Each structure stands twice: as structure tokens, then as C-alpha cells.
Amino acid sequence: MFTFLRRRMYTSLIPLLVVLFGVFLLARLTGDPTNLYLPVSATPDQRAEFAAENGLDKPVWQQMLDYLSGVVHLDFGESLKTGQSAASMALNAFPATLQLAFVTMLLAVLGSVILGCWAAYRPNSLADRISSLLSMTAASVPDFWFAITGIWIFSVVLGWLPTSGTGSTLAWVLPIATLMIRPLGVLTQVVRGAMVSALSAPYVKLARSKGAGDLRIVTHHALRNAAAPALTVAGDLTVGLVNGAVIVEAIFGWPGIGKLMIDSILQRDFAVLQAAVLLTAVSIFVLNIAIDAGYALLDARVREKVTV
């Protein structure tokens, strides 16, 4: 297992370096921050002084070397707008994104297990058809459309839910529902397919012949063997939540890493944008490694390949 984890960490270094170089170059394409932070009436001397203070007067390759040197020493620079440490701003915003992703995936997994097992226990029944229709519809709805529609119906028309912020429990409802709709639909289909195969396996028939009840067969026998493919898909969807919460956080004003990225792009705050993207990339790599390790623990065939 340790050999497997070491290999996965080594293979993650190359894409991490690509992210480092990519975010640095793409951040510079947003424009010159001098034009944003200084008034139109600023003199050439004032512009030159601002650029020198923030290292913007150097060639791009020299700025990149300085950036990489700072990353090695865990120094990500300071925000142009607030003067705060870019790393601390990213770290302060990241827990809000993790909380949102964790609660979303927890509810999506629980809901998909219930719906998937319900549909698989009676294939081609009315319950199966309803579950399939709901899950396929949920997997097809764009997040931004659901978010805007939810705000219009539940906030503007009905006035039941707040449109943004985290000040109350009700403020969590629309962001979680928006992020949960797609994982719930996809996972329900995966659980349903895996459970149909598991319920028709010989060991389930043997358990039935020994007098095992329906609930025990589903929870103790079939569901455990159907968990491996569901875990893989759930892990990929979780990575997508962490990476794709940018739009949802911007729409609902959620103070997470996604909103911080959007704000730093609009403000041309290079250091904050680079720190936020790098922190997100590292968390995604760590999450992928944890998912692979969990899959290896569930599936003995994967463990055998790892130890070879």
C-alpha cells in the first residue's frame, strides 16, 4: 500500500507543476493591475513605482522564477488589494468550500443509496422507472440554471430562502441543493446498476436459501459488494465539487475558495489567485490518492496489483 501511495504522489508532481506554470501565465492574461489600482491621472513615475513595488517591472520569466522560489519556501506573496498574505486568504476561504462539498456529498450518497437500492430491488417496476427518470433528469440539469431558478422561485417569488451568505441554516439550502442535484442523479444510476448485479449473484441466492431477510441481504451482502464502483464515482464527483464550486459560490455569495478565485481575477490579484488555484489543485491530488487507496482497500484485486 505504501508503494502504491508513493507512486501516486510521484505521478502527481507533473500535473502539479503544469498547474503552477499554467496559473502563473494565465493570471497575467487578465491585464495589467497597474491600470486597475492606480487612477487614470497617475503619472508615469507613479506607475513605475507601483510596478517596482510589486515586482511587475521585471520580465515575465524573472517573475516566474521569483514565484517558484517563493512556492518552494511556502511564500505565496501578498494581496495587491488588501496587503494580506495570499496563502492565509486562501486557507481562510478553503474551509467554507470543504464544508459545502462534504455536506453535499454526504446527502448525495445517502440519497443515492436509498433510491438506488429501492430501484434495484424491483427492476423494471414503477419504483425503478420513477427513480431512473428522477436521476437522469437530475444528472442533466446544469448547476447554474438550477441555482438561478432556485433563487427566483424560493427567494424572489416565495421569499422562503435567502439569496446569499452563510448567516443562517436556511442559507445552506440552495447552494447544497444546487451542488447535490448532479451527484445524486449520477450516483443513483451507479448504485442501481451495481445493486442489480449484486442481487443476482450466487452468494445472495445462498443467503436467501438460508432464510436471510430482505433488509439484511441488501445491507449486509449486496450493498457492500456494490460499494466499490460507487466509491470511485463518488470520489470523482467530490473532486468535481471542489473544483467546480466556483460558479455556485459566485452566484450565492458563498465565502469559499471559488468566490475568492473569481474576486481575485476581477481584481487582478495575481498572488491570491495563484495561491487559491494551487491550494485547490493540491487538495484534489490528495483526494484522488485517498480515493485510490480506499478503492484498493475495498477490492482485493487492486491490492494485489499494487503490491506487484
C-alpha positions as a LaTeX table, in Angstrom:
\begin{tabular}{lrrr}
\hline
Residue & $x$ (\AA) & $y$ (\AA) & $z$ (\AA) \\
\hline
Met1 & 0.00 & 0.00 & 0.00 \\
Phe2 & 2.82 & 2.41 & 0.83 \\
Thr3 & 4.42 & 1.65 & $-2.53$ \\
Phe4 & 1.14 & 2.49 & $-4.22$ \\
Leu5 & 0.81 & 5.79 & $-2.36$ \\
Arg6 & 4.40 & 6.73 & $-3.14$ \\
Arg7 & 3.88 & 6.06 & $-6.85$ \\
Arg8 & 0.70 & 8.10 & $-6.91$ \\
Met9 & 2.44 & 11.05 & $-5.23$ \\
Tyr10 & 5.27 & 10.92 & $-7.76$ \\
Thr11 & 2.87 & 10.86 & $-10.71$ \\
Ser12 & 1.00 & 13.83 & $-9.24$ \\
Leu13 & 4.08 & 16.05 & $-9.32$ \\
Ile14 & 3.99 & 16.59 & $-13.09$ \\
Pro15 & 0.38 & 17.84 & $-13.28$ \\
Leu16 & 1.05 & 19.96 & $-10.19$ \\
Leu17 & 3.94 & 21.66 & $-11.99$ \\
Val18 & 1.72 & 22.19 & $-15.02$ \\
Val19 & $-0.82$ & 23.90 & $-12.75$ \\
Leu20 & 1.92 & 26.10 & $-11.26$ \\
Phe21 & 3.12 & 27.33 & $-14.66$ \\
Gly22 & $-0.35$ & 27.48 & $-16.16$ \\
Val23 & $-1.97$ & 29.61 & $-13.46$ \\
Phe24 & 1.01 & 31.98 & $-13.45$ \\
Leu25 & 0.81 & 32.60 & $-17.20$ \\
Leu26 & $-2.98$ & 32.72 & $-17.40$ \\
Ala27 & $-3.17$ & 35.17 & $-14.50$ \\
Arg28 & $-1.03$ & 37.62 & $-16.47$ \\
Leu29 & $-3.50$ & 37.48 & $-19.35$ \\
Thr30 & $-6.17$ & 39.17 & $-17.22$ \\
Gly31 & $-4.40$ & 42.50 & $-17.72$ \\
Asp32 & $-2.05$ & 44.92 & $-16.02$ \\
Pro33 & $-3.08$ & 45.56 & $-12.39$ \\
Thr34 & $-1.45$ & 48.99 & $-12.58$ \\
Asn35 & $-4.38$ & 50.22 & $-14.66$ \\
Leu36 & $-6.81$ & 48.92 & $-12.03$ \\
Tyr37 & $-5.18$ & 50.08 & $-8.80$ \\
Leu38 & $-3.96$ & 53.50 & $-9.91$ \\
Pro39 & $-6.18$ & 56.35 & $-11.10$ \\
Val40 & $-6.28$ & 57.38 & $-14.73$ \\
Ser41 & $-4.45$ & 60.56 & $-13.82$ \\
Ala42 & $-1.46$ & 58.65 & $-12.39$ \\
Thr43 & 1.89 & 59.85 & $-13.74$ \\
Pro44 & 4.41 & 57.54 & $-15.43$ \\
Asp45 & 6.62 & 57.80 & $-12.34$ \\
Gln46 & 3.77 & 56.64 & $-10.09$ \\
Arg47 & 3.05 & 53.72 & $-12.40$ \\
Ala48 & 6.72 & 52.76 & $-12.47$ \\
Glu49 & 6.91 & 52.96 & $-8.66$ \\
Phe50 & 3.80 & 50.75 & $-8.27$ \\
Ala51 & 5.20 & 48.18 & $-10.71$ \\
Ala52 & 8.58 & 48.13 & $-8.94$ \\
Glu53 & 6.99 & 47.70 & $-5.51$ \\
Asn54 & 5.04 & 44.66 & $-6.69$ \\
Gly55 & 7.70 & 43.11 & $-8.93$ \\
Leu56 & 5.74 & 43.83 & $-12.10$ \\
Asp57 & 8.60 & 45.71 & $-13.73$ \\
Lys58 & 10.61 & 42.51 & $-14.18$ \\
Pro59 & 10.45 & 40.27 & $-17.26$ \\
Val60 & 7.82 & 37.54 & $-17.09$ \\
Trp61 & 10.42 & 34.78 & $-16.85$ \\
Gln62 & 12.04 & 36.54 & $-13.87$ \\
Gln63 & 8.63 & 36.93 & $-12.19$ \\
Met64 & 8.02 & 33.23 & $-12.72$ \\
Leu65 & 11.34 & 32.28 & $-11.14$ \\
Asp66 & 10.59 & 34.51 & $-8.16$ \\
Tyr67 & 7.15 & 32.91 & $-7.86$ \\
Leu68 & 8.54 & 29.36 & $-7.97$ \\
Ser69 & 11.20 & 30.27 & $-5.43$ \\
Gly70 & 8.51 & 31.62 & $-3.13$ \\
Val71 & 6.40 & 28.46 & $-3.54$ \\
Val72 & 9.38 & 26.32 & $-2.53$ \\
His73 & 9.68 & 28.40 & 0.64 \\
Leu74 & 5.86 & 28.44 & 1.13 \\
Asp75 & 5.79 & 32.16 & 0.42 \\
Phe76 & 2.96 & 32.98 & $-1.99$ \\
Gly77 & 3.23 & 36.74 & $-1.80$ \\
Glu78 & 0.75 & 39.36 & $-0.63$ \\
Ser79 & $-2.57$ & 40.57 & $-1.95$ \\
Leu80 & $-2.41$ & 43.68 & $-4.08$ \\
Lys81 & $-5.80$ & 44.80 & $-2.79$ \\
Thr82 & $-5.61$ & 44.08 & 0.95 \\
Gly83 & $-1.91$ & 43.59 & 1.63 \\
Gln84 & $-2.66$ & 40.34 & 3.47 \\
Ser85 & $-0.79$ & 37.10 & 2.92 \\
Ala86 & $-2.17$ & 35.35 & $-0.16$ \\
Ala87 & $-1.70$ & 31.95 & 1.48 \\
Ser88 & $-3.66$ & 32.96 & 4.59 \\
Met89 & $-6.52$ & 34.34 & 2.47 \\
Ala90 & $-6.75$ & 31.08 & 0.52 \\
Leu91 & $-6.54$ & 28.97 & 3.68 \\
Asn92 & $-9.23$ & 31.04 & 5.38 \\
Ala93 & $-11.60$ & 30.64 & 2.43 \\
Phe94 & $-10.98$ & 26.93 & 1.79 \\
Pro95 & $-12.84$ & 25.50 & 4.84 \\
Ala96 & $-16.11$ & 27.02 & 3.61 \\
Thr97 & $-15.72$ & 25.17 & 0.30 \\
Leu98 & $-14.82$ & 21.92 & 2.06 \\
Gln99 & $-17.83$ & 22.18 & 4.37 \\
Leu100 & $-20.14$ & 22.78 & 1.42 \\
Ala101 & $-18.65$ & 19.88 & $-0.57$ \\
Phe102 & $-18.71$ & 17.49 & 2.41 \\
Val103 & $-22.34$ & 18.14 & 3.34 \\
Thr104 & $-23.37$ & 17.97 & $-0.31$ \\
Met105 & $-21.68$ & 14.64 & $-0.97$ \\
Leu106 & $-22.90$ & 13.16 & 2.30 \\
Leu107 & $-26.51$ & 13.93 & 1.41 \\
Ala108 & $-25.99$ & 12.83 & $-2.20$ \\
Val109 & $-24.51$ & 9.49 & $-1.15$ \\
Leu110 & $-27.27$ & 8.79 & 1.38 \\
Gly111 & $-29.98$ & 9.74 & $-1.11$ \\
Ser112 & $-28.46$ & 7.73 & $-3.96$ \\
Val113 & $-28.08$ & 4.61 & $-1.79$ \\
Ile114 & $-31.74$ & 4.77 & $-0.79$ \\
Leu115 & $-33.02$ & 5.47 & $-4.30$ \\
Gly116 & $-30.59$ & 3.06 & $-5.99$ \\
Cys117 & $-31.37$ & 0.16 & $-3.65$ \\
Trp118 & $-35.10$ & 0.88 & $-3.92$ \\
Ala119 & $-34.95$ & 0.77 & $-7.71$ \\
Ala120 & $-32.63$ & $-2.28$ & $-7.88$ \\
Tyr121 & $-34.72$ & $-4.39$ & $-5.54$ \\
Arg122 & $-37.61$ & $-4.35$ & $-8.02$ \\
Pro123 & $-36.14$ & $-3.92$ & $-11.52$ \\
Asn124 & $-38.46$ & $-2.56$ & $-14.22$ \\
Ser125 & $-41.12$ & $-1.74$ & $-11.64$ \\
Leu126 & $-42.81$ & 1.63 & $-11.23$ \\
Ala127 & $-40.33$ & 2.48 & $-8.46$ \\
Asp128 & $-37.43$ & 1.68 & $-10.77$ \\
Arg129 & $-38.84$ & 3.83 & $-13.57$ \\
Ile130 & $-39.53$ & 6.78 & $-11.29$ \\
Ser131 & $-36.06$ & 6.56 & $-9.77$ \\
Ser132 & $-34.43$ & 6.35 & $-13.21$ \\
Leu133 & $-36.42$ & 9.32 & $-14.51$ \\
Leu134 & $-35.55$ & 11.47 & $-11.50$ \\
Ser135 & $-31.87$ & 10.52 & $-11.53$ \\
Met136 & $-31.47$ & 11.09 & $-15.28$ \\
Thr137 & $-33.20$ & 14.45 & $-15.02$ \\
Ala138 & $-31.02$ & 15.45 & $-12.07$ \\
Ala139 & $-27.84$ & 14.43 & $-13.90$ \\
Ser140 & $-28.83$ & 16.55 & $-16.90$ \\
Val141 & $-29.69$ & 19.82 & $-15.17$ \\
Pro142 & $-26.91$ & 22.47 & $-15.38$ \\
Asp143 & $-25.84$ & 23.77 & $-11.99$ \\
Phe144 & $-26.12$ & 27.45 & $-12.89$ \\
Trp145 & $-29.65$ & 27.00 & $-14.28$ \\
Phe146 & $-30.81$ & 25.24 & $-11.13$ \\
Ala147 & $-29.17$ & 27.93 & $-8.99$ \\
Ile148 & $-30.80$ & 30.84 & $-10.83$ \\
Thr149 & $-34.18$ & 29.08 & $-10.97$ \\
Gly150 & $-33.97$ & 28.21 & $-7.28$ \\
Ile151 & $-33.22$ & 31.82 & $-6.35$ \\
Trp152 & $-36.10$ & 33.08 & $-8.47$ \\
Ile153 & $-38.66$ & 30.60 & $-7.07$ \\
Phe154 & $-37.66$ & 30.19 & $-3.42$ \\
Ser155 & $-36.10$ & 33.59 & $-2.74$ \\
Val156 & $-37.75$ & 36.12 & $-5.03$ \\
Val157 & $-41.26$ & 34.67 & $-5.54$ \\
Leu158 & $-41.85$ & 32.75 & $-2.32$ \\
Gly159 & $-39.38$ & 34.53 & $-0.06$ \\
Trp160 & $-38.56$ & 31.35 & 1.84 \\
Leu161 & $-34.78$ & 31.27 & 1.45 \\
Pro162 & $-32.01$ & 33.89 & 1.44 \\
Thr163 & $-30.26$ & 34.56 & $-1.85$ \\
Ser164 & $-26.71$ & 34.58 & $-0.48$ \\
Gly165 & $-24.46$ & 34.45 & 2.55 \\
Thr166 & $-23.96$ & 31.95 & 5.37 \\
Gly167 & $-25.68$ & 33.79 & 8.21 \\
Ser168 & $-28.38$ & 31.17 & 8.82 \\
Thr169 & $-29.10$ & 27.49 & 8.33 \\
Leu170 & $-31.55$ & 28.30 & 5.53 \\
Ala171 & $-28.69$ & 29.94 & 3.59 \\
Trp172 & $-27.19$ & 26.46 & 3.10 \\
Val173 & $-30.27$ & 25.03 & 1.39 \\
Leu174 & $-29.97$ & 26.45 & $-2.14$ \\
Pro175 & $-26.16$ & 26.03 & $-2.51$ \\
Ile176 & $-26.33$ & 22.44 & $-1.27$ \\
Ala177 & $-29.34$ & 21.60 & $-3.43$ \\
Thr178 & $-27.66$ & 23.11 & $-6.48$ \\
Leu179 & $-24.43$ & 21.18 & $-6.00$ \\
Met180 & $-26.18$ & 17.97 & $-4.94$ \\
Ile181 & $-28.55$ & 17.57 & $-7.90$ \\
Arg182 & $-25.99$ & 16.19 & $-10.35$ \\
Pro183 & $-24.08$ & 13.83 & $-7.97$ \\
Leu184 & $-27.41$ & 12.48 & $-6.72$ \\
Gly185 & $-28.55$ & 11.64 & $-10.24$ \\
Val186 & $-25.28$ & 10.05 & $-11.32$ \\
Leu187 & $-24.73$ & 8.06 & $-8.12$ \\
Thr188 & $-28.29$ & 6.75 & $-8.11$ \\
Gln189 & $-27.73$ & 5.19 & $-11.52$ \\
Val190 & $-24.38$ & 3.73 & $-10.45$ \\
Val191 & $-25.78$ & 2.26 & $-7.22$ \\
Arg192 & $-28.80$ & 0.89 & $-9.04$ \\
Gly193 & $-26.68$ & $-0.87$ & $-11.68$ \\
Ala194 & $-24.22$ & $-2.26$ & $-9.15$ \\
Met195 & $-27.02$ & $-3.46$ & $-6.87$ \\
Val196 & $-28.86$ & $-5.22$ & $-9.71$ \\
Ser197 & $-25.70$ & $-7.21$ & $-10.45$ \\
Ala198 & $-25.03$ & $-7.91$ & $-6.78$ \\
Leu199 & $-28.58$ & $-9.06$ & $-6.02$ \\
Ser200 & $-28.40$ & $-11.64$ & $-8.81$ \\
Ala201 & $-25.06$ & $-13.06$ & $-7.60$ \\
Pro202 & $-24.87$ & $-16.67$ & $-6.25$ \\
Tyr203 & $-23.95$ & $-15.60$ & $-2.70$ \\
Val204 & $-27.21$ & $-13.63$ & $-2.47$ \\
Lys205 & $-29.19$ & $-16.66$ & $-3.59$ \\
Leu206 & $-27.37$ & $-18.70$ & $-0.95$ \\
Ala207 & $-28.23$ & $-16.14$ & 1.72 \\
Arg208 & $-31.89$ & $-16.26$ & 0.69 \\
Ser209 & $-31.89$ & $-20.05$ & 0.92 \\
Lys210 & $-30.58$ & $-19.77$ & 4.49 \\
Gly211 & $-33.52$ & $-17.57$ & 5.42 \\
Ala212 & $-31.86$ & $-14.14$ & 5.41 \\
Gly213 & $-34.35$ & $-11.27$ & 5.33 \\
Asp214 & $-34.58$ & $-8.75$ & 2.51 \\
Leu215 & $-33.11$ & $-5.90$ & 4.55 \\
Arg216 & $-30.12$ & $-7.98$ & 5.64 \\
Ile217 & $-29.49$ & $-9.18$ & 2.09 \\
Val218 & $-29.47$ & $-5.63$ & 0.78 \\
Thr219 & $-27.42$ & $-4.01$ & 3.57 \\
His220 & $-25.05$ & $-6.81$ & 4.61 \\
His221 & $-24.44$ & $-8.67$ & 1.37 \\
Ala222 & $-25.27$ & $-6.82$ & $-1.84$ \\
Leu223 & $-24.53$ & $-3.23$ & $-0.82$ \\
Arg224 & $-21.02$ & $-3.97$ & 0.39 \\
Asn225 & $-20.02$ & $-5.51$ & $-2.93$ \\
Ala226 & $-21.73$ & $-2.72$ & $-4.86$ \\
Ala227 & $-19.85$ & $-0.07$ & $-2.87$ \\
Ala228 & $-16.57$ & $-0.26$ & $-4.84$ \\
Pro229 & $-17.79$ & 1.24 & $-8.15$ \\
Ala230 & $-19.98$ & 3.70 & $-6.27$ \\
Leu231 & $-16.98$ & 4.83 & $-4.20$ \\
Thr232 & $-14.94$ & 5.51 & $-7.33$ \\
Val233 & $-17.69$ & 7.59 & $-8.92$ \\
Ala234 & $-18.41$ & 9.38 & $-5.64$ \\
Gly235 & $-14.74$ & 10.29 & $-5.35$ \\
Asp236 & $-14.66$ & 11.70 & $-8.87$ \\
Leu237 & $-17.83$ & 13.68 & $-8.18$ \\
Thr238 & $-16.34$ & 15.04 & $-4.95$ \\
Val239 & $-13.30$ & 16.23 & $-6.87$ \\
Gly240 & $-15.66$ & 17.87 & $-9.30$ \\
Leu241 & $-17.48$ & 19.61 & $-6.44$ \\
Val242 & $-14.29$ & 21.06 & $-5.01$ \\
Asn243 & $-13.14$ & 22.12 & $-8.46$ \\
Gly244 & $-16.49$ & 23.20 & $-9.84$ \\
Ala245 & $-17.98$ & 25.12 & $-6.94$ \\
Val246 & $-16.67$ & 28.37 & $-8.43$ \\
Ile247 & $-19.90$ & 29.27 & $-10.26$ \\
Val248 & $-22.17$ & 28.22 & $-7.40$ \\
Glu249 & $-20.16$ & 30.16 & $-4.83$ \\
Ala250 & $-20.17$ & 33.24 & $-7.06$ \\
Ile251 & $-23.96$ & 33.05 & $-7.58$ \\
Phe252 & $-24.79$ & 32.58 & $-3.90$ \\
Gly253 & $-22.02$ & 34.76 & $-2.47$ \\
Trp254 & $-20.58$ & 31.78 & $-0.62$ \\
Pro255 & $-17.27$ & 32.83 & 1.01 \\
Gly256 & $-15.27$ & 29.88 & $-0.29$ \\
Ile257 & $-12.23$ & 29.34 & $-2.45$ \\
Gly258 & $-14.28$ & 29.58 & $-5.65$ \\
Lys259 & $-15.58$ & 33.06 & $-4.89$ \\
Leu260 & $-12.07$ & 34.07 & $-3.86$ \\
Met261 & $-10.81$ & 32.99 & $-7.29$ \\
Ile262 & $-13.48$ & 35.00 & $-9.09$ \\
Asp263 & $-12.79$ & 38.08 & $-6.98$ \\
Ser264 & $-9.02$ & 37.81 & $-7.47$ \\
Ile265 & $-9.47$ & 37.50 & $-11.25$ \\
Leu266 & $-11.66$ & 40.60 & $-11.38$ \\
Gln267 & $-9.21$ & 42.48 & $-9.15$ \\
Arg268 & $-6.14$ & 41.12 & $-10.99$ \\
Asp269 & $-4.79$ & 40.00 & $-7.65$ \\
Phe270 & $-2.21$ & 37.57 & $-9.03$ \\
Ala271 & $-0.79$ & 36.30 & $-5.74$ \\
Val272 & $-4.20$ & 35.43 & $-4.28$ \\
Leu273 & $-5.35$ & 33.74 & $-7.49$ \\
Gln274 & $-2.18$ & 31.66 & $-7.69$ \\
Ala275 & $-2.42$ & 30.62 & $-4.03$ \\
Ala276 & $-6.11$ & 29.71 & $-4.35$ \\
Val277 & $-5.63$ & 27.62 & $-7.50$ \\
Leu278 & $-2.55$ & 25.86 & $-6.10$ \\
Leu279 & $-4.35$ & 25.02 & $-2.84$ \\
Thr280 & $-7.31$ & 23.64 & $-4.79$ \\
Ala281 & $-5.01$ & 21.58 & $-7.04$ \\
Val282 & $-3.13$ & 20.08 & $-4.09$ \\
Ser283 & $-6.38$ & 19.19 & $-2.33$ \\
Ile284 & $-7.67$ & 17.50 & $-5.48$ \\
Phe285 & $-4.48$ & 15.46 & $-5.85$ \\
Val286 & $-4.65$ & 14.39 & $-2.20$ \\
Leu287 & $-8.31$ & 13.49 & $-2.58$ \\
Asn288 & $-7.60$ & 11.39 & $-5.67$ \\
Ile289 & $-4.87$ & 9.50 & $-3.84$ \\
Ala290 & $-7.22$ & 8.87 & $-0.89$ \\
Ile291 & $-9.90$ & 7.59 & $-3.28$ \\
Asp292 & $-7.47$ & 5.20 & $-4.96$ \\
Ala293 & $-6.30$ & 3.95 & $-1.58$ \\
Gly294 & $-9.89$ & 3.40 & $-0.43$ \\
Tyr295 & $-10.69$ & 1.52 & $-3.63$ \\
Ala296 & $-7.64$ & $-0.67$ & $-3.08$ \\
Leu297 & $-8.79$ & $-1.48$ & 0.45 \\
Leu298 & $-12.24$ & $-2.49$ & $-0.81$ \\
Asp299 & $-11.07$ & $-4.56$ & $-3.78$ \\
Ala300 & $-8.51$ & $-7.30$ & $-3.12$ \\
Arg301 & $-7.64$ & $-7.48$ & $-6.84$ \\
Val302 & $-6.47$ & $-3.88$ & $-6.75$ \\
Arg303 & $-4.38$ & $-4.60$ & $-3.64$ \\
Glu304 & $-2.69$ & $-7.49$ & $-5.47$ \\
Lys305 & $-1.79$ & $-5.22$ & $-8.39$ \\
Val306 & $-0.44$ & $-2.59$ & $-6.02$ \\
Thr307 & 1.90 & $-5.00$ & $-4.27$ \\
Val308 & 3.30 & $-6.36$ & $-7.54$ \\
\hline
\end{tabular}
